[in-house]
């Protein structure tokens, strides 16, 4: 068992020995010239998984998101986003700084966007009105909840977008978790959107990187914007080779991650001082709230860390625990018992 069991994020997942071994003897070539073998293989594989024409590699999901909006918008247009989405809250104001777009935020209930709010937010060009260029979705929705948007909700959004002439983009950093939770192929989710980005790290276990997927025309423009933002890279095989290995048995591994999250959820639900905020937990994220005084709860994160378990504070008395395949069933059971003991000790002071 590792010295520290890190549940703060699935970004704590560690590359496998096979991923590290994949770099030995690798011949690096130039992605700007589209000559790197592992990169080309990865892009072809991801395009096939999502049923789309083309793909491009970027250093991060945030860069993929920003590229996508820049491709489909012009300054002064509007985009519709979920009010709990990463692109809206955690990308340094990139929508305004990089693309000059105005944002209209809408709510969602357990991952399903409020269709009436989207419909009201969609605008067409007029003398005093800027048109909506894109609807920006996220899957799974809310990094502190991991909600899964229903296929019916996605289909309805697609219909609204088509009537308004708006592009539909999905930040799919955890879309693999959504596919597992719904037990559908990735194509069943992707057919409702025009482009999607996936993270090679979260869930899949690669060291870093994102893949942006869409039409050939969209990706051609995306490569230009990527270069403009400084994301054009040369020897990308060191990202692509381990990233491609992350697709091996990904469904089985993420199914296990979800089961492990349920173990944590069930343990926490036994505590009268705890409320699991996103119950029932759908994927690999457990958000829980500890009832008690500030003095009791303030040092809970440190108390857990001393016991070998790390969780992430995400609000007043609220914490997030995210499972990933680096942690075994024994690890998760240790985490569950440690959480129970630490919370009990803190709230009974």
C-alpha positions in Angstrom: 0.0 0.0 0.0 1.4 3.5 -0.9 2.4 5.7 2.1 -0.4 8.2 1.1 -3.7 7.2 -0.5 -4.6 10.2 -2.6 -8.4 10.7 -3.1 -8.2 14.4 -3.9 -8.6 13.7 -7.7 -8.3 11.0 -10.3 -5.4 13.0 -11.6 -3.5 11.3 -8.8 -3.6 8.1 -10.9 -0.1 6.7 -11.6 1.1 5.5 -15.0 1.4 1.7 -15.2 4.7 0.0 -15.6 3.7 -0.9 -19.2 3.2 2.8 -19.9 6.7 3.6 -18.6 8.1 0.7 -20.6 6.4 2.0 -23.8 8.8 4.9 -23.8 11.9 2.8 -23.9 13.4 2.6 -27.4 10.7 4.9 -28.8 11.6 6.8 -31.9 10.4 10.3 -31.5 9.1 12.2 -34.5 7.4 15.5 -35.2 3.7 16.0 -34.6 3.6 19.4 -36.3 4.6 17.5 -39.4 2.1 14.7 -38.4 4.9 12.2 -38.6 5.0 10.8 -35.1 3.8 7.1 -35.2 2.4 6.7 -31.6 0.7 10.1 -31.9 -0.9 9.2 -35.2 -2.0 5.8 -33.8 -3.5 7.5 -30.7 -5.4 10.1 -32.8 -6.8 7.4 -35.1 -7.9 5.3 -32.2 -9.7 8.1 -30.4 -11.4 9.3 -33.5 -12.7 5.7 -34.1 -13.9 5.4 -30.4 -16.0 8.5 -30.8 -17.1 8.0 -34.4 -15.5 11.3 -35.6 -13.3 12.2 -38.5 -10.2 13.6 -37.0 -8.3 14.5 -33.8 -5.4 16.6 -32.4 -3.3 16.2 -29.3 -2.9 19.0 -26.8 -1.1 19.3 -23.5 -4.2 19.7 -21.4 -8.0 19.6 -21.3 -8.1 23.3 -20.6 -6.2 24.0 -23.7 -8.5 21.8 -25.7 -11.5 23.6 -24.3 -10.1 27.0 -25.1 -9.1 26.0 -28.6 -12.5 24.6 -29.4 -14.3 27.8 -28.4 -11.8 29.9 -30.3 -12.5 27.8 -33.5 -16.3 28.1 -33.4 -16.7 31.7 -32.0 -15.8 35.2 -32.9 -15.3 37.9 -30.3 -18.5 39.4 -29.1 -20.6 36.3 -29.7 -22.1 34.3 -26.8 -21.7 30.8 -25.4 -24.0 28.9 -23.1 -22.3 26.9 -20.3 -23.3 25.0 -17.2 -22.9 27.1 -14.1 -20.9 24.3 -12.4 -18.7 23.5 -15.3 -14.9 23.6 -15.4 -14.7 25.8 -18.5 -16.8 28.5 -16.8 -15.2 28.4 -13.3 -11.7 27.1 -13.5 -9.9 28.2 -16.6 -8.7 31.6 -15.6 -11.3 33.6 -17.5 -10.1 32.0 -20.7 -13.4 32.3 -22.5 -13.1 36.1 -22.3 -9.4 36.4 -22.5 -8.8 34.0 -25.4 -12.0 34.2 -27.4 -13.7 37.4 -26.3 -17.0 35.7 -25.9 -19.9 36.6 -23.5 -21.1 33.8 -21.3 -24.7 32.8 -20.4 -24.7 30.2 -17.6 -27.5 27.8 -17.0 -28.3 25.3 -14.3 -28.4 21.6 -14.2 -30.1 19.0 -12.0 -28.1 15.9 -11.3 -26.3 16.3 -14.6 -29.3 17.1 -16.8 -29.2 20.7 -18.1 -32.4 22.7 -17.7 -33.7 22.8 -21.2 -35.9 25.8 -20.6 -32.9 27.8 -19.4 -30.8 26.8 -22.5 -33.7 27.7 -24.8 -34.1 31.1 -23.1 -30.3 31.7 -23.4 -30.0 31.0 -27.1 -30.0 34.2 -29.1 -29.9 35.2 -32.7 -28.2 38.3 -34.1 -29.9 41.6 -34.0 -28.9 45.3 -33.7 -28.4 45.1 -29.9 -28.0 41.3 -29.5 -25.1 39.0 -30.1 -25.8 35.5 -31.4 -25.0 32.3 -29.6 -22.0 30.6 -31.2 -21.9 27.4 -29.1 -23.4 25.4 -26.3 -20.6 24.1 -24.1 -21.4 20.8 -22.2 -19.4 18.8 -19.7 -19.3 15.1 -19.0 -19.3 14.0 -16.4 -20.9 17.2 -15.0 -19.5 19.1 -12.0 -16.0 18.0 -11.0 -17.3 17.8 -7.4 -20.2 15.5 -8.2 -19.6 13.4 -11.3 -23.2 13.5 -12.5 -24.1 11.7 -15.8 -26.2 13.6 -18.3 -28.9 11.5 -19.7 -28.9 10.7 -23.4 -32.4 12.1 -23.6 -31.2 15.4 -22.3 -28.3 15.4 -24.7 -30.6 14.7 -27.6 -32.9 17.6 -26.6 -29.9 20.0 -26.4 -28.9 18.9 -29.8 -32.3 19.7 -31.2 -32.2 23.2 -29.6 -28.8 23.8 -31.0 -29.8 22.8 -34.5 -32.7 25.1 -34.5 -30.5 28.0 -33.3 -27.6 27.2 -35.5 -25.2 26.7 -32.5 -22.2 24.4 -32.3 -22.3 21.8 -29.5 -19.0 21.1 -27.7 -18.4 18.7 -24.9 -15.6 18.9 -22.3 -15.3 15.1 -21.9 -12.6 15.0 -19.3 -14.5 12.2 -17.6 -16.8 11.1 -20.5 -15.4 7.5 -20.1 -17.0 7.4 -16.6 -20.3 8.6 -18.2 -20.1 5.8 -20.8 -19.5 3.2 -18.1 -22.3 4.5 -15.9 -24.8 4.5 -18.7 -23.4 1.2 -20.2 -23.2 2.7 -23.7 -20.5 3.1 -26.3 -18.7 6.4 -26.5 -20.3 7.0 -29.9 -23.8 7.0 -28.3 -22.8 10.1 -26.3 -20.7 11.7 -29.1 -23.4 11.6 -31.7 -25.1 14.5 -29.9 -22.1 16.8 -30.1 -20.0 18.4 -32.8 -16.7 18.0 -31.0 -15.3 16.6 -27.7 -12.1 16.6 -25.8 -10.9 13.7 -23.7 -8.3 13.6 -20.9 -5.6 11.0 -21.2 -4.9 11.2 -17.5 -8.1 11.0 -15.5 -9.4 7.4 -15.5 -7.1 6.3 -18.4 -3.9 6.8 -16.4 -1.6 8.5 -18.9 0.9 11.0 -17.5 -0.7 14.0 -19.2 -2.4 15.2 -22.4 -5.8 15.7 -24.0 -7.2 14.7 -27.4 -9.6 17.1 -29.2 -11.9 15.2 -31.6 -14.2 16.5 -34.3 -14.6 16.9 -38.1 -11.6 17.2 -40.3 -12.4 20.8 -41.0 -12.7 21.6 -37.2 -9.4 19.9 -36.4 -7.6 21.6 -39.2 -8.6 25.0 -37.7 -7.9 23.7 -34.2 -4.3 22.8 -35.1 -3.8 26.5 -36.2 -5.3 27.8 -32.9 -3.3 25.3 -30.9 -0.1 26.7 -32.5 -1.2 30.3 -31.8 -1.6 29.4 -28.1 1.8 27.7 -27.9 0.4 24.2 -27.8 2.1 22.9 -31.0 4.5 20.2 -29.9 7.3 18.2 -31.7 8.2 14.9 -30.0 4.7 14.0 -28.7 5.3 10.2 -28.6 6.1 10.5 -24.9 2.5 11.6 -24.3 0.9 9.4 -27.0 2.5 6.0 -26.3 1.4 5.7 -22.7 -1.9 7.4 -23.5 -2.8 4.8 -26.0 -2.2 2.0 -23.5 -4.7 3.7 -21.2 -7.4 2.5 -23.5 -6.7 -1.2 -22.7 -9.5 -2.5 -20.5 -10.7 1.0 -19.6 -14.3 -0.1 -19.1 -13.3 -2.8 -16.5 -11.0 -0.4 -14.6 -13.6 2.4 -14.4 -16.3 0.0 -13.5 -14.1 -1.0 -10.5 -13.5 2.7 -9.8 -17.3 3.3 -9.6 -17.7 0.3 -7.3 -14.9 1.6 -5.0 -16.7 5.0 -4.8 -19.8 3.1 -3.7 -17.8 1.5 -0.9 -16.8 5.0 0.3 -20.4 6.3 0.0 -21.9 3.4 2.0 -19.3 3.8 4.8 -20.0 7.5 5.0 -23.8 7.1 5.0 -23.5 5.1 8.3 -22.3 8.3 10.0 -25.0 10.5 11.5 -22.6 13.5 11.1 -22.2 13.0 7.4 -24.3 13.8 4.4 -23.3 12.5 1.0 -24.1 15.5 -1.1 -24.2 13.8 -4.6 -26.0 10.6 -3.4 -26.6 8.3 -5.1 -23.1 8.4 -6.4 -23.1 7.6 -10.1 -19.4 7.5 -11.0 -16.1 7.8 -9.2 -16.6 11.0 -7.2 -18.0 11.2 -3.7 -18.8 14.6 -2.2 -19.7 14.7 1.4 -20.5 17.2 4.1 -19.6 16.9 7.7 -22.0 18.3 10.3 -20.3 20.0 13.2 -18.7 23.2 14.5 -15.9 24.9 12.6 -13.5 23.9 15.4 -14.4 20.2 15.0 -14.2 20.0 11.2 -11.4 22.5 10.5 -8.5 20.0 11.0 -10.2 17.0 9.4 -8.1 17.2 6.2 -4.9 17.3 8.2 -6.2 14.5 10.6 -6.8 12.3 7.5 -3.5 13.1 6.0 -1.7 12.1 9.1 -3.5 8.7 8.9 -2.4 8.3 5.3 -5.5 9.4 3.4 -5.9 12.7 1.4 -9.2 14.2 0.5 -10.0 17.6 -1.1 -11.9 20.4 0.7 -14.5 21.8 -1.7 -16.6 24.1 0.4 -17.6 24.9 4.0 -17.4 21.5 5.8 -17.5 19.8 2.4 -14.9 17.4 0.9 -14.4 15.4 -2.2 -13.0 11.9 -2.6 -12.3 10.5 -6.1 -11.4 6.9 -6.8 -9.0 5.8 -9.5 -7.3 2.5 -10.6 -4.1 3.1 -8.7 -6.0 2.4 -5.5 -6.8 -1.3 -4.9 -9.9 -2.6 -3.1 -7.8 -3.0 0.0 -6.7 0.6 -0.3 -10.3 1.8 -0.6 -11.4 -0.2 2.4 -8.6 1.3 4.4 -9.7 4.8 3.2 -13.3 4.0 4.1 -12.4 2.9 7.7 -9.9 5.8 8.1 -12.6 8.3 7.0 -15.1 6.8 9.5 -12.6 6.9 12.3 -11.3 10.4 11.6 -14.8 11.9 11.2 -16.1 10.2 14.3 -13.1 11.4 16.4 -13.5 15.0 15.0 -17.3 15.3 15.6 -17.3 13.7 19.0 -14.8 16.1 20.5 
